[in-house]
Amino acid sequence: MSKTLVAYFSATGTTAGVAKDLADAIGADLYRIQPAEPYTQADLNWMDKKSRSSVEMSDKSSRPALADANAKIGDYDTILLGFPKL
């Protein structure tokens, strides 16, 4: 097992591609961070200030629950975290 983990969040797949390329390049394990409730297209409407993604981005108390709260991050020496540009 690698001692490096690339953990990423990607709603549309763009960040996923970059994370996979990085993990492949450095020989790291890959872990996808997923919300407990998957996003719909309406949730991802960045132009709508009331969409789920807009609310979660602007209000830190609105962060989504995670689908997997038991990631074994303690097994790694280095964790690289990727997420969409804010």
MARGU-757669 format. One record per atom (N, C-alpha, C): z, x, y; chain; residue in three letters. Coordinates in nm, 2 decimals. Layout:
// MARGU-757669
up|east|north|ch|aa
Z|X|Y|A|ALA
...
// end
This chain:
// MARGU-757669
up|east|north|ch|aa
0.00|0.08|-0.12|A|MET
0.00|0.00|0.00|A|MET
0.00|0.09|0.12|A|MET
-0.08|0.05|0.22|A|SER
-0.08|0.12|0.35|A|SER
0.05|0.10|0.42|A|SER
0.09|0.20|0.50|A|LYS
0.21|0.18|0.58|A|LYS
0.17|0.13|0.72|A|LYS
0.04|0.10|0.74|A|THR
0.00|0.05|0.87|A|THR
-0.06|-0.09|0.85|A|THR
-0.02|-0.18|0.94|A|LEU
-0.06|-0.32|0.93|A|LEU
-0.13|-0.36|1.06|A|LEU
-0.25|-0.43|1.05|A|VAL
-0.31|-0.49|1.16|A|VAL
-0.29|-0.64|1.15|A|VAL
-0.20|-0.69|1.24|A|ALA
-0.17|-0.83|1.24|A|ALA
-0.25|-0.89|1.36|A|ALA
-0.31|-1.01|1.34|A|TYR
-0.39|-1.06|1.44|A|TYR
-0.38|-1.21|1.45|A|TYR
-0.41|-1.27|1.56|A|PHE
-0.42|-1.41|1.58|A|PHE
-0.56|-1.44|1.63|A|PHE
-0.63|-1.53|1.57|A|SER
-0.77|-1.56|1.61|A|SER
-0.80|-1.70|1.59|A|SER
-0.82|-1.78|1.69|A|ALA
-0.85|-1.92|1.68|A|ALA
-1.00|-1.94|1.66|A|ALA
-1.09|-1.86|1.71|A|THR
-1.23|-1.88|1.70|A|THR
-1.30|-1.78|1.61|A|THR
-1.24|-1.67|1.57|A|GLY
-1.30|-1.57|1.49|A|GLY
-1.33|-1.44|1.55|A|GLY
-1.34|-1.44|1.69|A|THR
-1.37|-1.32|1.76|A|THR
-1.27|-1.20|1.73|A|THR
-1.15|-1.23|1.75|A|THR
-1.04|-1.14|1.73|A|THR
-1.03|-1.10|1.58|A|THR
-1.06|-1.19|1.50|A|ALA
-1.05|-1.16|1.35|A|ALA
-1.15|-1.05|1.32|A|ALA
-1.27|-1.06|1.37|A|GLY
-1.37|-0.96|1.34|A|GLY
-1.33|-0.82|1.39|A|GLY
-1.28|-0.81|1.51|A|VAL
-1.23|-0.68|1.56|A|VAL
-1.12|-0.63|1.48|A|VAL
-1.02|-0.72|1.44|A|ALA
-0.91|-0.68|1.36|A|ALA
-0.95|-0.62|1.22|A|ALA
-1.05|-0.69|1.16|A|LYS
-1.10|-0.65|1.03|A|LYS
-1.17|-0.51|1.04|A|LYS
-1.25|-0.49|1.15|A|ASP
-1.32|-0.37|1.17|A|ASP
-1.21|-0.25|1.19|A|ASP
-1.11|-0.28|1.27|A|LEU
-1.01|-0.18|1.29|A|LEU
-0.93|-0.15|1.16|A|LEU
-0.89|-0.25|1.09|A|ALA
-0.82|-0.22|0.96|A|ALA
-0.90|-0.14|0.86|A|ALA
-1.03|-0.18|0.85|A|ASP
-1.12|-0.10|0.77|A|ASP
-1.13|0.04|0.81|A|ASP
-1.15|0.07|0.94|A|ALA
-1.17|0.20|1.00|A|ALA
-1.04|0.29|0.97|A|ALA
-0.92|0.23|0.98|A|ILE
-0.80|0.32|0.97|A|ILE
-0.73|0.30|0.83|A|ILE
-0.79|0.22|0.74|A|GLY
-0.73|0.20|0.61|A|GLY
-0.60|0.13|0.61|A|GLY
-0.59|0.03|0.70|A|ALA
-0.47|-0.05|0.72|A|ALA
-0.48|-0.18|0.64|A|ALA
-0.36|-0.24|0.62|A|ASP
-0.36|-0.38|0.56|A|ASP
-0.39|-0.47|0.68|A|ASP
-0.44|-0.59|0.64|A|LEU
-0.47|-0.69|0.74|A|LEU
-0.39|-0.82|0.72|A|LEU
-0.34|-0.88|0.83|A|TYR
-0.26|-1.00|0.82|A|TYR
-0.30|-1.09|0.93|A|TYR
-0.33|-1.22|0.89|A|ARG
-0.37|-1.32|0.99|A|ARG
-0.25|-1.40|1.03|A|ARG
-0.22|-1.41|1.15|A|ILE
-0.11|-1.49|1.20|A|ILE
-0.17|-1.63|1.23|A|ILE
-0.11|-1.73|1.16|A|GLN
-0.17|-1.87|1.17|A|GLN
-0.06|-1.97|1.22|A|GLN
-0.10|-2.06|1.30|A|PRO
-0.01|-2.17|1.34|A|PRO
0.01|-2.27|1.23|A|PRO
0.13|-2.33|1.22|A|ALA
0.16|-2.43|1.12|A|ALA
0.06|-2.54|1.13|A|ALA
0.03|-2.58|1.25|A|GLU
-0.07|-2.69|1.27|A|GLU
-0.20|-2.63|1.32|A|GLU
-0.31|-2.63|1.24|A|PRO
-0.43|-2.57|1.28|A|PRO
-0.48|-2.63|1.41|A|PRO
-0.56|-2.54|1.49|A|TYR
-0.62|-2.59|1.61|A|TYR
-0.74|-2.67|1.59|A|TYR
-0.76|-2.77|1.67|A|THR
-0.89|-2.85|1.67|A|THR
-0.97|-2.80|1.78|A|THR
-1.10|-2.84|1.79|A|GLN
-1.19|-2.80|1.90|A|GLN
-1.13|-2.85|2.03|A|GLN
-1.07|-2.97|2.04|A|ALA
-1.01|-3.02|2.16|A|ALA
-0.89|-2.93|2.20|A|ALA
-0.82|-2.88|2.10|A|ASP
-0.70|-2.80|2.13|A|ASP
-0.75|-2.67|2.20|A|ASP
-0.87|-2.62|2.17|A|LEU
-0.92|-2.49|2.22|A|LEU
-1.00|-2.50|2.35|A|LEU
-1.00|-2.62|2.41|A|ASN
-1.08|-2.64|2.53|A|ASN
-1.00|-2.57|2.65|A|ASN
-1.04|-2.44|2.67|A|TRP
-0.97|-2.36|2.78|A|TRP
-0.99|-2.42|2.92|A|TRP
-1.09|-2.50|2.94|A|MET
-1.12|-2.56|3.07|A|MET
-1.02|-2.68|3.10|A|MET
-0.96|-2.73|3.00|A|ASP
-0.87|-2.85|3.01|A|ASP
-0.73|-2.79|3.02|A|ASP
-0.67|-2.81|3.14|A|LYS
-0.53|-2.75|3.16|A|LYS
-0.43|-2.82|3.07|A|LYS
-0.46|-2.94|3.02|A|LYS
-0.37|-3.01|2.93|A|LYS
-0.40|-2.99|2.78|A|LYS
-0.50|-2.91|2.75|A|SER
-0.52|-2.89|2.61|A|SER
-0.41|-2.81|2.55|A|SER
-0.39|-2.82|2.42|A|ARG
-0.29|-2.75|2.35|A|ARG
-0.28|-2.60|2.38|A|ARG
-0.40|-2.53|2.37|A|SER
-0.40|-2.39|2.39|A|SER
-0.37|-2.35|2.54|A|SER
-0.41|-2.43|2.63|A|SER
-0.37|-2.41|2.77|A|SER
-0.23|-2.42|2.80|A|SER
-0.17|-2.53|2.74|A|VAL
-0.02|-2.55|2.76|A|VAL
0.06|-2.44|2.69|A|VAL
0.02|-2.40|2.57|A|GLU
0.09|-2.29|2.50|A|GLU
0.08|-2.16|2.57|A|GLU
-0.03|-2.13|2.63|A|MET
-0.05|-2.00|2.70|A|MET
0.03|-2.00|2.83|A|MET
0.04|-2.11|2.90|A|SER
0.11|-2.11|3.03|A|SER
0.26|-2.14|3.02|A|SER
0.31|-2.19|2.91|A|ASP
0.45|-2.23|2.89|A|ASP
0.51|-2.16|2.77|A|ASP
0.58|-2.06|2.79|A|LYS
0.64|-1.98|2.67|A|LYS
0.72|-2.06|2.58|A|LYS
0.78|-2.17|2.63|A|SER
0.86|-2.26|2.54|A|SER
0.78|-2.35|2.45|A|SER
0.64|-2.34|2.47|A|SER
0.55|-2.42|2.39|A|SER
0.48|-2.35|2.28|A|SER
0.53|-2.23|2.25|A|ARG
0.46|-2.15|2.14|A|ARG
0.46|-2.23|2.01|A|ARG
0.35|-2.22|1.93|A|PRO
0.34|-2.30|1.81|A|PRO
0.43|-2.24|1.70|A|PRO
0.47|-2.32|1.61|A|ALA
0.54|-2.27|1.49|A|ALA
0.44|-2.20|1.40|A|ALA
0.48|-2.10|1.32|A|LEU
0.39|-2.02|1.24|A|LEU
0.38|-2.08|1.10|A|LEU
0.27|-2.07|1.04|A|ALA
0.24|-2.12|0.90|A|ALA
0.32|-2.04|0.80|A|ALA
0.34|-1.91|0.83|A|ASP
0.41|-1.82|0.74|A|ASP
0.51|-1.74|0.82|A|ASP
0.63|-1.78|0.81|A|ALA
0.74|-1.71|0.88|A|ALA
0.80|-1.60|0.80|A|ALA
0.74|-1.57|0.69|A|ASN
0.80|-1.47|0.60|A|ASN
0.71|-1.35|0.58|A|ASN
0.64|-1.31|0.68|A|ALA
0.55|-1.19|0.67|A|ALA
0.64|-1.07|0.64|A|ALA
0.60|-0.99|0.55|A|LYS
0.68|-0.87|0.51|A|LYS
0.65|-0.75|0.61|A|LYS
0.68|-0.77|0.73|A|ILE
0.65|-0.66|0.83|A|ILE
0.74|-0.54|0.82|A|ILE
0.86|-0.56|0.75|A|GLY
0.95|-0.45|0.73|A|GLY
0.90|-0.35|0.64|A|GLY
0.79|-0.38|0.57|A|ASP
0.72|-0.28|0.47|A|ASP
0.64|-0.18|0.54|A|ASP
0.62|-0.19|0.67|A|TYR
0.52|-0.11|0.75|A|TYR
0.59|-0.02|0.85|A|TYR
0.53|0.10|0.86|A|ASP
0.58|0.20|0.96|A|ASP
0.52|0.17|1.10|A|ASP
0.39|0.12|1.10|A|THR
0.32|0.09|1.22|A|THR
0.25|-0.04|1.21|A|THR
0.27|-0.12|1.32|A|ILE
0.20|-0.26|1.32|A|ILE
0.12|-0.26|1.45|A|ILE
-0.01|-0.29|1.43|A|LEU
-0.10|-0.31|1.55|A|LEU
-0.12|-0.45|1.56|A|LEU
-0.10|-0.51|1.68|A|LEU
-0.11|-0.65|1.70|A|LEU
-0.23|-0.69|1.79|A|LEU
-0.31|-0.78|1.74|A|GLY
-0.43|-0.82|1.81|A|GLY
-0.42|-0.97|1.84|A|GLY
-0.46|-1.01|1.96|A|PHE
-0.47|-1.14|2.00|A|PHE
-0.57|-1.16|2.11|A|PHE
-0.62|-1.28|2.13|A|PRO
-0.72|-1.31|2.23|A|PRO
-0.67|-1.26|2.37|A|PRO
-0.77|-1.21|2.45|A|LYS
-0.74|-1.17|2.59|A|LYS
-0.69|-1.29|2.67|A|LYS
-0.59|-1.27|2.74|A|LEU
-0.54|-1.38|2.83|A|LEU
-0.60|-1.38|2.96|A|LEU
// end
